[in-house]
Amino acid sequence: MAFSLLPPLSLSTILSSPPTASPSPLLSTPLFSLPFPQPFKTHHHLATSNNSTLSSSSVPIGHVPHFSRLSSSFSSFNYRNDDDQAGEQSDGEEEEDGDGDMDALEHHEGSKRVDFSGIVDERFLDSLGLEKGTRKLVNHEERGRVLRAMDGCSYKAAAGGSLSNSLVALARLGAHPVGSPPLNVAMAGSVGSDPLGSFYRSKLRRANVNFLSPPVKNGTTGTVIVLTTPDAQRTMLAYQGTSSTVNYDPCLASLVSKTNILVVEGYLFELPDTIKTITKACEDAHRNNALVAITASDVSCIERHYDDFWEIMGNYADIVFANSNEARAFCHFSSKDSPLSATRYMSHFVPLVSVTDGPRGSYIGVKGEAVYIPPSPCAPVDTCGAGDAYASGILYGILRGVSNAKGMGALASRVASVVVGQQGTRLRVQAAAELAESFSFQFKSSDVRSDVGSDQISSL
């Protein structure tokens, strides 16, 4: 379907939205799916292990899961109606608005938020009593005070969040079919019924990411405000918004029943009682022969919900995305341990492990072994969002049939390098088209097969 354009976002409209009674962490239901019209050919449950209290001294290193479900997806593609592409054509580059450093915040927000960024001088900060270069949580009234001060200034707004960055990149790569149908990407989550919630949903839909969940009645949407002074110092203010119970409703259940890959963002573990929803979604995904991917999100999030993470990963995860510090946290490794060791360690329990290590490169782990992926050369402009782009490249490679770990990692590294070489966290439409075209040669190589079996996947 085609999506209508969104009118300009007015700060005065935002300020008129009602406050929340008691701010709490953002509701993040970061699940997305790639519908496929028929079941995969094969499916076997992963072997499980008792790793709810996993530590580096208690894990049976010899435990290796099966790969049949992973292999089945390598030969599958996703379809959507031709009308769905209309939104992408009208979207232009507006999704690039916003700041590129939002994911550096460490107060464990979810993915459903609107990011504001503006250029201000130090007098502006002083007038609001803000210390330059700091990061802090604000309440509804404090957010309103800052936005009122920004009214009339030059600013940008964007639908922010790590997972949404990955989804937009995947949708844009998948909008350019290379001898195969375009991908269909959807997201379920919770945003408020306020103007920011409408802005968030519309922005994603215009980028061809279907946002399926209705707004929370009388809820307010989370906000991150980034104020940059001429010396490039950034002052960040985060308003958490409201949350509600994450329900496995019929809409989400129907989506999972048709999915090819289900991705659960790690921040979802922050919400009370959400483990039940995650478990149900993962169970249904496996029942319908879909893959389950987990993103780590944040070291402190892993530390707080360590047992729950491993409960889900050990029983359901086919793919895990983490950076080097997050991978060490999963393994109870110290900072002296290499990301290579952490990747190998985790891959005894999860079929495919993706670990990024900044400018040093990345690793793909399978069955206790790991392949080093060198970084794709680029002139860095903004490194924020690189990991999100890398994850989209891995998912794109899987869905397009790349059956070689090095090839898959190289593809992901190229996507990440393009984002690193630009300002902003979103892969742009034109860049995605150029990448998809260049990847077509890789898809025609011997590394890609339409009938990949478990023996080929095991040799990754």
C-alpha positions as CSV (number, residue, x, y, z in Angstrom):
1,M,0.0,0.0,0.0
2,A,1.0,3.6,-0.4
3,F,1.4,5.7,2.7
4,S,0.4,9.3,3.0
5,L,3.0,12.0,3.6
6,L,3.2,13.4,7.2
7,P,2.7,17.1,7.8
8,P,5.5,19.1,9.5
9,L,5.9,18.3,13.2
10,S,4.9,21.3,15.3
11,L,6.5,21.8,18.7
12,S,3.4,23.7,19.9
13,T,1.3,20.6,19.1
14,I,3.6,18.4,21.0
15,L,3.5,20.7,24.0
16,S,-0.2,20.5,24.1
17,S,-0.2,16.7,24.7
18,P,-1.1,15.6,28.2
19,P,1.6,14.6,30.7
20,T,2.0,11.1,31.9
21,A,1.1,10.4,35.6
22,S,4.4,8.6,36.3
23,P,7.2,8.2,33.8
24,S,8.5,4.7,33.3
25,P,10.8,3.0,30.8
26,L,9.6,3.1,27.3
27,L,7.5,0.2,26.1
28,S,9.6,-1.5,23.5
29,T,8.0,-4.4,21.6
30,P,10.6,-4.6,19.0
31,L,9.4,-7.5,17.0
32,F,9.6,-7.5,13.2
33,S,8.7,-10.1,10.7
34,L,9.2,-10.9,7.0
35,P,6.1,-12.6,5.8
36,F,6.4,-15.6,3.5
37,P,3.4,-17.3,1.8
38,Q,4.2,-20.9,2.7
39,P,6.0,-22.8,5.4
40,F,9.6,-23.8,5.1
41,K,10.5,-27.3,4.1
42,T,12.3,-28.4,7.2
43,H,12.3,-27.7,10.9
44,H,14.0,-29.2,13.9
45,H,14.1,-27.7,17.4
46,L,17.4,-26.6,18.7
47,A,19.0,-28.7,21.4
48,T,18.7,-26.8,24.7
49,S,21.0,-26.5,27.6
50,N,20.7,-25.5,31.3
51,N,22.1,-22.1,30.9
52,S,19.6,-20.0,32.9
53,T,22.6,-19.3,35.2
54,L,25.2,-19.6,32.5
55,S,28.8,-18.7,33.4
56,S,32.2,-19.2,31.9
57,S,32.8,-22.1,34.2
58,S,29.5,-24.0,33.9
59,V,28.9,-24.3,30.1
60,P,29.4,-27.6,28.3
61,I,31.6,-26.4,25.4
62,G,30.7,-29.5,23.4
63,H,27.1,-28.5,23.1
64,V,26.3,-27.8,19.4
65,P,22.7,-27.1,18.2
66,H,21.2,-28.2,14.9
67,F,21.1,-26.0,11.9
68,S,18.2,-27.2,9.8
69,R,15.9,-24.2,10.6
70,L,18.7,-21.8,9.8
71,S,19.4,-23.5,6.5
72,S,15.7,-23.6,5.5
73,S,15.5,-19.9,5.6
74,F,18.6,-19.4,3.4
75,S,16.5,-20.8,0.5
76,S,13.5,-18.7,1.2
77,F,12.4,-15.2,0.2
78,N,9.6,-12.8,1.1
79,Y,6.9,-11.3,-0.9
80,R,4.8,-8.1,-0.7
81,N,2.3,-6.5,-3.0
82,D,3.7,-4.2,-5.6
83,D,1.6,-1.4,-4.1
84,D,3.8,-1.5,-1.0
85,Q,6.7,0.0,-2.9
86,A,4.9,3.3,-3.4
87,G,5.7,4.6,0.0
88,E,9.4,4.2,-0.6
89,Q,9.3,6.2,-3.8
90,S,7.7,9.2,-2.0
91,D,9.8,9.0,1.1
92,G,12.9,10.6,-0.3
93,E,15.6,11.2,2.3
94,E,13.5,12.7,5.1
95,E,14.2,9.7,7.3
96,E,17.7,11.1,7.6
97,D,16.5,14.0,9.8
98,G,17.7,13.7,13.4
99,D,20.8,13.1,15.4
100,G,23.2,10.3,14.9
101,D,24.3,9.7,18.5
102,M,21.1,8.6,20.2
103,D,22.1,5.1,20.8
104,A,25.0,6.2,23.0
105,L,22.5,6.9,25.9
106,E,22.8,4.5,28.8
107,H,19.5,4.8,30.6
108,H,18.1,1.7,28.8
109,E,15.4,3.1,26.6
110,G,13.4,1.1,24.3
111,S,13.3,1.6,20.6
112,K,10.1,3.6,20.2
113,R,11.1,7.3,20.6
114,V,11.3,10.5,18.6
115,D,14.7,12.1,18.4
116,F,15.0,15.9,18.2
117,S,18.3,17.6,17.4
118,G,19.2,21.2,17.2
119,I,22.2,23.6,17.1
120,V,22.3,26.0,20.0
121,D,24.7,28.3,21.7
122,E,25.9,28.1,25.3
123,R,23.6,31.0,26.4
124,F,20.7,28.7,25.4
125,L,22.0,26.0,27.7
126,D,22.6,28.5,30.5
127,S,19.1,29.9,30.2
128,L,17.7,26.4,30.9
129,G,20.2,25.5,33.6
130,L,21.8,22.7,31.5
131,E,25.4,21.7,31.8
132,K,27.1,21.3,28.4
133,G,28.0,17.8,27.4
134,T,25.8,16.0,30.0
135,R,23.1,13.4,29.6
136,K,20.1,13.3,31.8
137,L,16.5,12.1,32.2
138,V,13.8,14.7,32.2
139,N,10.1,14.6,33.1
140,H,7.2,15.8,31.0
141,E,7.4,19.3,32.3
142,E,11.1,19.6,31.8
143,R,10.8,18.3,28.3
144,G,8.1,20.9,27.6
145,R,10.3,23.7,28.9
146,V,13.1,22.7,26.6
147,L,10.9,22.3,23.5
148,R,9.2,25.6,24.1
149,A,12.7,27.2,24.2
150,M,13.5,25.5,20.9
151,D,10.3,26.7,19.2
152,G,11.4,28.9,16.4
153,C,14.9,27.4,16.2
154,S,16.2,25.2,13.5
155,Y,15.8,21.5,14.5
156,K,15.3,18.1,13.1
157,A,13.1,15.3,14.2
158,A,13.3,11.6,13.4
159,A,11.8,8.2,14.4
160,G,14.7,7.0,16.5
161,G,15.9,3.7,17.9
162,S,18.4,1.0,17.1
163,L,16.0,-1.6,15.8
164,S,14.2,0.9,13.6
165,N,17.5,1.8,12.1
166,S,18.1,-1.8,11.2
167,L,14.5,-2.2,9.8
168,V,14.6,0.8,7.6
169,A,18.0,-0.3,6.2
170,L,16.6,-3.8,5.6
171,A,13.5,-2.5,3.9
172,R,15.5,-0.2,1.7
173,L,17.9,-2.9,0.7
174,G,14.9,-5.2,0.1
175,A,13.0,-2.7,-2.0
176,H,15.4,-3.4,-4.8
177,P,14.8,-7.0,-5.9
178,V,17.7,-8.8,-7.5
179,G,16.0,-11.6,-9.3
180,S,13.7,-12.2,-6.4
181,P,10.7,-10.5,-4.9
182,P,11.1,-7.5,-2.6
183,L,11.1,-8.0,1.2
184,N,8.3,-7.1,3.5
185,V,9.3,-5.7,6.9
186,A,6.9,-5.1,9.7
187,M,7.3,-3.9,13.3
188,A,5.1,-4.2,16.4
189,G,5.5,-1.9,19.3
190,S,3.9,0.6,21.6
191,V,3.8,4.4,21.2
192,G,1.5,6.9,22.7
193,S,-1.6,8.4,21.1
194,D,0.1,11.9,21.2
195,P,1.3,13.7,18.0
196,L,4.8,12.2,18.5
197,G,3.3,8.7,18.4
198,S,1.6,9.5,15.1
199,F,4.9,11.0,13.8
200,Y,6.8,7.8,14.7
201,R,4.4,5.5,13.1
202,S,4.1,7.6,9.9
203,K,7.8,7.9,9.5
204,L,8.4,4.2,9.6
205,R,5.5,3.5,7.3
206,R,6.9,5.9,4.8
207,A,10.1,4.0,4.9
208,N,8.2,0.8,4.0
209,V,8.3,-0.6,7.6
210,N,4.8,-1.5,8.5
211,F,4.0,-0.4,12.0
212,L,1.2,-2.7,13.2
213,S,0.4,-1.8,16.7
214,P,-2.3,0.8,17.6
215,P,-1.3,3.7,19.8
216,V,-1.6,3.5,23.6
217,K,-4.7,5.5,24.6
218,N,-3.7,8.7,26.6
219,G,0.0,7.5,26.4
220,T,2.9,9.8,25.6
221,T,5.8,8.8,23.4
222,G,9.5,8.9,24.5
223,T,11.7,11.6,23.3
224,V,15.4,12.3,23.1
225,I,16.6,15.9,22.6
226,V,20.2,16.5,21.5
227,L,21.4,20.1,21.8
228,T,24.7,20.6,19.9
229,T,26.9,23.7,20.5
230,P,29.3,25.1,17.9
231,D,32.2,23.3,19.5
232,A,30.4,20.0,18.7
233,Q,29.6,19.1,22.3
234,R,26.3,17.4,22.7
235,T,23.9,17.8,25.6
236,M,21.3,15.0,25.7
237,L,17.9,15.0,27.4
238,A,15.7,11.9,27.5
239,Y,12.0,11.8,28.3
240,Q,11.0,8.2,28.9
241,G,7.3,8.4,28.1
242,T,4.7,6.0,29.2
243,S,4.6,2.2,29.1
244,S,1.9,-0.5,29.3
245,T,1.7,-4.2,29.4
246,V,3.1,-6.0,26.4
247,N,0.4,-8.3,25.2
248,Y,0.7,-11.1,22.7
249,D,-2.5,-9.9,21.0
250,P,-4.1,-11.5,17.9
251,C,-2.4,-9.0,15.6
252,L,1.0,-9.9,16.7
253,A,0.2,-13.7,16.8
254,S,-1.1,-13.5,13.2
255,L,2.1,-11.7,12.2
256,V,4.3,-14.3,13.8
257,S,2.4,-17.1,12.1
258,K,3.4,-15.7,8.7
259,T,7.0,-14.7,9.5
260,N,10.3,-15.7,8.1
261,I,12.4,-14.1,10.8
262,L,11.3,-12.8,14.2
263,V,13.7,-10.3,15.9
264,V,13.4,-9.5,19.6
265,E,15.3,-6.4,20.8
266,G,17.1,-6.8,24.1
267,Y,15.5,-3.7,25.6
268,L,12.2,-5.7,25.7
269,F,13.6,-7.6,28.7
270,E,13.5,-4.4,30.7
271,L,9.7,-4.5,30.9
272,P,7.9,-6.3,33.7
273,D,6.5,-9.8,32.9
274,T,7.6,-9.4,29.3
275,I,9.4,-12.7,29.3
276,K,6.1,-14.4,28.9
277,T,5.3,-12.5,25.7
278,I,8.8,-13.1,24.3
279,T,8.6,-16.8,25.1
280,K,5.2,-17.1,23.4
281,A,6.3,-15.2,20.3
282,C,9.4,-17.4,20.0
283,E,7.5,-20.6,20.5
284,D,5.0,-19.6,17.8
285,A,7.8,-18.5,15.5
286,H,9.5,-21.9,15.8
287,R,6.2,-23.7,15.4
288,N,5.9,-21.9,12.0
289,N,9.4,-22.7,11.0
290,A,10.7,-19.2,11.4
291,L,14.1,-18.1,12.7
292,V,14.4,-16.1,15.9
293,A,17.0,-13.4,16.3
294,I,17.9,-11.6,19.5
295,T,19.7,-8.2,19.8
296,A,21.8,-7.6,22.9
297,S,21.0,-3.8,23.1
298,D,23.1,-2.8,26.1
299,V,25.7,-4.3,28.6
300,S,23.8,-3.1,31.6
301,C,20.5,-4.6,30.2
302,I,22.3,-7.9,29.9
303,E,23.6,-7.7,33.4
304,R,20.2,-7.0,34.9
305,H,18.4,-9.7,32.9
306,Y,21.2,-12.2,32.4
307,D,19.2,-15.3,33.2
308,D,16.2,-14.3,31.1
309,F,18.5,-13.6,28.1
310,W,20.0,-17.0,28.3
311,E,16.7,-18.7,28.9
312,I,15.5,-17.3,25.5
313,M,18.8,-17.6,23.7
314,G,19.4,-21.2,24.8
315,N,15.9,-22.4,23.9
316,Y,14.9,-20.3,20.9
317,A,17.6,-18.1,19.4
318,D,19.0,-18.9,16.0
319,I,20.8,-15.6,15.6
320,V,22.3,-13.2,18.2
321,F,23.6,-9.7,17.5
322,A,26.0,-8.1,19.9
323,N,29.0,-5.8,20.0
324,S,32.2,-6.9,21.7
325,N,31.4,-5.6,25.2
326,E,27.9,-7.2,25.1
327,A,29.3,-10.5,23.9
328,R,31.8,-10.5,26.8
329,A,28.9,-9.7,29.2
330,F,27.0,-12.7,27.9
331,C,30.0,-14.9,28.6
332,H,31.0,-13.4,31.9
333,F,34.4,-12.5,30.3
334,S,36.6,-9.6,31.3
335,S,37.7,-6.7,29.1
336,K,41.0,-8.6,28.6
337,D,39.2,-11.4,26.8
338,S,39.0,-11.0,23.0
339,P,35.8,-10.7,21.1
340,L,37.0,-13.6,19.1
341,S,36.9,-15.8,22.2
342,A,33.4,-14.5,23.1
343,T,32.1,-15.2,19.6
344,R,33.4,-18.8,19.7
345,Y,32.0,-19.3,23.2
346,M,28.5,-18.1,22.3
347,S,28.4,-20.0,19.1
348,H,28.3,-23.3,21.1
349,F,24.8,-22.3,22.1
350,V,23.4,-20.2,19.3
351,P,23.7,-21.3,15.6
352,L,24.8,-18.0,14.3
353,V,26.5,-15.3,16.4
354,S,27.4,-11.8,15.0
355,V,29.8,-9.7,17.1
356,T,31.0,-6.3,15.9
357,D,34.2,-4.7,17.3
358,G,34.0,-1.1,16.0
359,P,36.8,-0.1,13.5
360,R,38.6,-3.3,14.2
361,G,36.1,-5.4,12.3
362,S,33.7,-8.1,13.3
363,Y,33.2,-11.8,13.8
364,I,30.7,-14.4,12.7
365,G,30.5,-17.5,14.9
366,V,29.2,-20.9,14.0
367,K,29.5,-24.2,16.0
368,G,32.3,-23.1,18.3
369,E,34.4,-21.5,15.5
370,A,34.6,-17.8,14.4
371,V,35.4,-16.1,11.2
372,Y,37.1,-12.7,11.3
373,I,35.5,-10.0,9.0
374,P,37.8,-7.0,8.3
375,P,36.2,-3.6,8.2
376,S,35.1,-2.3,4.9
377,P,37.3,0.8,4.1
378,C,35.6,4.2,4.4
379,A,36.3,7.7,5.6
380,P,34.4,7.8,8.9
381,V,32.0,10.6,9.4
382,D,29.6,9.3,12.1
383,T,30.1,5.9,13.6
384,C,26.7,5.8,15.4
385,G,24.3,3.4,13.8
386,A,27.1,1.2,12.4
387,G,26.0,-1.8,14.4
388,D,22.4,-1.4,13.4
389,A,23.4,-1.3,9.7
390,Y,25.6,-4.3,10.2
391,A,22.7,-6.3,11.6
392,S,20.5,-5.4,8.6
393,G,23.3,-6.6,6.3
394,I,23.4,-10.0,8.1
395,L,19.6,-10.4,7.8
396,Y,19.6,-9.3,4.2
397,G,22.3,-11.8,3.4
398,I,20.4,-14.6,5.0
399,L,17.2,-13.8,3.3
400,R,18.9,-13.5,-0.1
401,G,20.6,-16.8,0.2
402,V,24.3,-16.0,1.1
403,S,25.5,-19.3,2.6
404,N,29.1,-18.4,3.4
405,A,30.0,-16.7,6.7
406,K,32.7,-14.6,5.1
407,G,30.5,-13.5,2.3
408,M,27.7,-12.7,4.7
409,G,30.0,-10.7,7.0
410,A,31.6,-8.8,4.1
411,L,28.1,-7.8,2.9
412,A,27.2,-6.6,6.4
413,S,30.5,-4.7,6.7
414,R,29.8,-2.9,3.5
415,V,26.4,-1.8,4.6
416,A,27.9,-0.5,7.9
417,S,30.7,1.3,6.2
418,V,28.2,3.3,4.0
419,V,26.4,4.5,7.2
420,V,29.7,5.3,8.9
421,G,30.6,7.4,5.9
422,Q,27.6,9.7,6.2
423,Q,25.9,11.9,8.8
424,G,23.0,10.1,10.5
425,T,22.1,6.6,11.4
426,R,19.8,5.6,8.6
427,L,20.9,3.9,5.3
428,R,19.8,6.3,2.6
429,V,17.5,5.2,-0.3
430,Q,20.0,5.8,-3.1
431,A,22.9,4.1,-1.1
432,A,20.6,1.1,-0.5
433,A,19.8,0.8,-4.2
434,E,23.5,1.0,-5.1
435,L,24.4,-1.6,-2.5
436,A,21.6,-4.0,-3.6
437,E,22.8,-3.7,-7.2
438,S,26.4,-4.5,-6.3
439,F,25.3,-7.4,-4.1
440,S,23.6,-8.9,-7.1
441,F,26.9,-10.2,-8.3
442,Q,27.5,-11.9,-5.0
443,F,24.1,-13.5,-5.1
444,K,25.0,-15.0,-8.5
445,S,28.3,-16.4,-7.1
446,S,28.9,-20.0,-5.9
447,D,28.4,-18.8,-2.3
448,V,24.7,-18.5,-2.9
449,R,22.4,-21.4,-3.4
450,S,18.6,-21.8,-3.6
451,D,18.7,-25.3,-2.1
452,V,21.1,-24.8,0.8
453,G,21.0,-27.8,3.1
454,S,22.1,-28.2,6.7
455,D,25.5,-29.6,5.6
456,Q,26.3,-26.4,3.8
457,I,25.2,-24.3,6.8
458,S,27.2,-26.4,9.2
459,S,30.3,-25.7,7.1
460,L,30.0,-21.9,7.7
